[in-house]
């Protein structure tokens, strides 16, 4: 029997390594979790609420953050906020996990950055539809993703601080 191509793909992703073949198969067969986008399409918008994480299956995603112009208290700005690209994600990347865990508004936007993008959208409801064993695996993997992101941010901060210190000397 031939394996589902998406199943073959997610078997190679670190996020799903702790899941059994049966659990991965069950996830892939879940209705309505696959979404397609074309270049420039907004997948998630900064400020929106959403309890779902996304796994990039094909294409690339651009994660952007709005940088608002500094404005004095009591004043408004007519200037459009600048969009700063903070990450470019490829197949296998995961995003949106913070809002899934915290139920906070999205702190970035995600835009499709290639001709065709396919993502797996895993909502809180999808996770809760599985048995407790699978839910626990999702929680464990989400913690791993967050720890890795924190480590990466710390490294970037240290490198930026070191570069700034050298420039001031």
N, C-alpha and C positions, 0 to 999 in steps of 0.2 A: 504494500500500500504506500502511495506517494504522500510525503508530508506536505502540509500547507506551507507555501513559500514564506508567509509572515511568521509562522511557527519556527521555521528554519532560521529566520533572521533573529528573532528575539532569543533563541537559544544561545546565541553568541554574545548577547548583551550582559554585562556584569550585573545589572539591576535584577535580572531574572534568573541568575545562576542558582539561587537557593530554592527555586520553584521546581516541583517535579514535572515530568513530561505531561502528565495528566492535568496538572494545574495550569500549565502554559497553554495546553490545548483548549481547556475550558475558557480561559481568558480570550484567546483568539476567536473562539466561536461566539463570544458575547455580541449580541446585535447592537448596532448603532455606535460602536466605539471608534470606527475608522472615519477620518475626515480628510478631504482633499482641498488643497488651496493652490492658487496660482500666484506668480510673482506680484508682490505688493499687497496681497490680501492681508487683512488684520486677523490674526488668530485669537489673540487676547489684547485687551486695551487697558492701559494704566488707569487705575481708579475703579475699574469694574470689580464686582464681586464674582467669585467663581470657585467652586469646590471641585476642581479637577486638575490632574497633572497630565502632561502630554509627553509622549515618546515619539521622537522624530524617526520615521521609518524610511522616507526618501526625501531628498532635497536638502535645502539649508534654510535656517531660520535666523533672523536678525533680532536680537533683543535690544530694545531702545528705551531710554529714560528721558523724560522731559526735564530740561533745566530752565527754570523760570528766571527771568531777569530780576536783579535785585531791585526792590521797590520799597520806598519809605513807608512806614506805618501810616495808614489812612489814605494812601494813594493807590491808584490802579495802573496797570500797564496795558497798553494796547498792542504791545509787541508779542508776537507769537513765540511760545517757548521753543527753545532750541532742542532738537532731538539728538541725543548722544547715543551712539552705538556702544553698548557695553559688552556684548558678546555675539559671536557668530557660531551657531550650533549646526552640527552635521548629523547625519543618520546615526542613531544610537543614543543621542543626547536626550536628556530629560529636563523639562521646565514646567513651571506652574505649581511646584510642590509646596511652596510657602503658603499660598492661598488655600490649598487643599487641607493642610494641617491646621492653619491658624484661623481660617474663615475671615481673614483680613482682606481689604481691597487689594487688587493686583498692584504691585509697586513698579512694574515695567510693562511695556507692550511687546508683543511678539508678532513679527511680520514675515510672511513667506518671502524668501530671498532667492528663489530659483523658479524655473518655469513650472515645475510641478512639485508640490510638497504633499506628502501623506503623513498624517500623524495618527497615533492611537490616543484617544482621549479617554482617560480613566477617571471617572467621577467618584465622589465619595459614595454615591448610591451603588455604583458598580462594585466597589470594594466591599461594601457592607452586604452585598448579595451573596458573597462567598462565605465559606465556613470560617470559623475563627482561626484555624491554622493558616489559611491563605492570608487573612487579614493581618495576622501577626508578621508574616513574611513581608507584606507591603510596608508595615510600620518599621520593621528592621531595616529594610532597604532605603526607605525615606530618610531615616536617621543617618545612614551611611552617606547618602547624597548630600545631606546638609553638613555633615562633618567635613566631607571633601571640599564643599564650597567654602566653608569657613577657613579651612587650611589654605585654599587657593587665595582667598581674600587677604589673609594675614601675610602670605608671601608677597602678593602685589603691593600691599601697604608698606612692608619693610623695604622692598626694592624702590618704591616711590620715595620713601623717606630718605633712603640712602642717596638716591640721585639728587634730591632736593638739597641735602646737606653738602654734597660735593659742589653743586652750583653756587652755594652761598659762600664758599671758601675762596 
